[in-house]
Amino acid sequence: MIAPNTHQITCIAPRIKQNQQKLQTEISTIGSNAQLVVADIAAVADAQMKMQETIQKSGQNLLSRLGILGQHQQNLHIEIRAVQRNTQAVPGL
């Protein structure tokens, strides 16, 4: 009984060793892939942060320009009223 079991173990042992090597290779591949994923996540997070900063700066720039535009419109209205007053003050018009 021991002899057949020994023979069976002797036959199975190379396959077990081969499977263990494949398993170690796959584990190593998974580890490498996990590191790549971590690097990709960090790159995406960095790009997202830069994009958010750009959006904030653009928003602030837009608000500033809108304020300037509002001031120019107000000045234009003042000038139009002045022209209207001057036009009304000219006799014969």
C-alpha positions as CSV (number, residue, x, y, z in Angstrom):
1,M,0.0,0.0,0.0
2,I,2.9,2.4,0.7
3,A,4.5,1.6,-2.6
4,P,1.5,2.6,-4.7
5,N,1.0,5.8,-2.7
6,T,4.7,6.6,-3.0
7,H,4.5,6.1,-6.8
8,Q,1.4,8.2,-7.0
9,I,3.1,11.0,-5.0
10,T,6.2,10.8,-7.2
11,C,4.0,11.2,-10.3
12,I,2.0,14.1,-8.8
13,A,4.9,16.0,-7.3
14,P,6.2,17.5,-10.6
15,R,2.8,18.8,-11.5
16,I,2.4,20.3,-8.0
17,K,5.7,22.0,-8.4
18,Q,4.8,23.3,-11.8
19,N,1.4,24.5,-10.6
20,Q,3.2,26.3,-7.7
21,Q,5.6,28.0,-10.1
22,K,2.6,29.1,-12.3
23,L,0.9,30.3,-9.2
24,Q,3.9,32.3,-8.1
25,T,4.2,33.8,-11.6
26,E,0.6,34.8,-11.5
27,I,0.9,36.3,-8.1
28,S,3.9,38.3,-9.3
29,T,1.9,39.5,-12.3
30,I,-1.0,40.5,-10.1
31,G,1.4,42.5,-7.9
32,S,2.9,44.2,-10.9
33,N,-0.5,45.0,-12.3
34,A,-1.6,46.3,-8.9
35,Q,1.4,48.7,-8.9
36,L,0.4,49.9,-12.4
37,V,-3.1,50.5,-11.3
38,V,-1.9,52.5,-8.2
39,A,0.3,54.6,-10.5
40,D,-2.6,55.1,-12.9
41,I,-4.9,56.2,-10.1
42,A,-2.3,58.6,-8.8
43,A,-1.9,60.1,-12.3
44,V,-5.6,60.4,-12.8
45,A,-6.0,62.1,-9.3
46,D,-3.2,64.5,-10.2
47,A,-4.8,65.3,-13.6
48,Q,-8.2,65.8,-11.9
49,M,-6.7,68.1,-9.3
50,K,-5.0,70.2,-12.0
51,M,-8.2,70.3,-14.0
52,Q,-10.1,71.4,-10.9
53,E,-7.6,74.2,-10.3
54,T,-7.9,75.3,-14.0
55,I,-11.6,75.4,-13.7
56,Q,-11.5,77.4,-10.5
57,K,-9.0,79.9,-12.1
58,S,-11.2,80.1,-15.2
59,G,-14.3,80.7,-13.1
60,Q,-12.5,83.4,-11.1
61,N,-11.2,85.0,-14.3
62,L,-14.7,84.9,-15.8
63,L,-16.2,86.5,-12.7
64,S,-13.6,89.2,-12.9
65,R,-14.3,89.9,-16.5
66,L,-18.0,89.9,-15.9
67,G,-17.4,92.6,-13.3
68,I,-15.4,94.6,-15.7
69,L,-18.0,94.1,-18.4
70,G,-20.7,95.3,-16.0
71,Q,-18.7,98.4,-15.2
72,H,-18.2,99.1,-18.9
73,Q,-21.9,98.8,-19.5
74,Q,-22.6,101.1,-16.6
75,N,-20.1,103.7,-18.1
76,L,-21.7,103.3,-21.5
77,H,-25.2,104.0,-20.1
78,I,-23.8,107.1,-18.4
79,E,-22.2,108.3,-21.6
80,I,-25.5,107.6,-23.6
81,R,-27.4,109.6,-21.0
82,A,-24.9,112.4,-21.4
83,V,-25.2,112.4,-25.1
84,Q,-29.0,112.4,-24.8
85,R,-28.9,115.4,-22.5
86,N,-26.5,117.2,-24.7
87,T,-28.6,116.4,-27.8
88,Q,-31.7,117.7,-26.0
89,A,-29.9,120.9,-25.0
90,V,-29.0,121.7,-28.6
91,P,-31.6,124.1,-30.0
92,G,-33.4,122.9,-33.1
93,L,-33.0,119.2,-32.6
